[in-house]
């Protein structure tokens, strides 16, 4: 059995776990699927787990020589800290929140393009983050609740993918189908 597991170092695993939990809470809050829970209710988690933890993980990755991961986690930490302490938690104008989300969607797009060699999980998480921030930014500017819910669902899926990637690295679960697995599946 080919068990291609994302080996990932500790910083990578902790970064994916922090990003996953933050995105999941933020996304589920944005969907309205849980009564009396909104995306703004994730501000504390976004500040400390998404903001501080990701920023520190980014600094550790940079110190270890991982420029790509370090840049990604430090920048995402800055995003979540800013959202949790200002835009998401304190509630500014909808237009300011929309612009904020669209500007950070550009970061997510950059991370998506830059992670092209990191495999489906890395690129998938950043790609889904880009789509969710784009939808949420447009929704805030257009005052469109349906689009905001769609963006929340995409963020929640991104959170689940990031969480699974971290859990797979810790538990030794597969994160991709190897040649043996694909040929066995094709023979079935």
ABEGO torsion letter per residue (X at the ends): XBBBBBAEBAAAAAAAAAAAAAAAAAAAAAAGABBGBBAAAAAAAAAAAAAAAAAAAAAAAAAAGBAAAAAAAAAAAAAAAAAAAAAAAAGBBAAAAAAAAAAAAAAAAAAAAAAAAAEAAAAAAAAAAAAAAAAAAAAAAAGBAAAAAAAAAAAAAAAAAAAAAAAAAAAGBBABBBAAAAAAAAAX
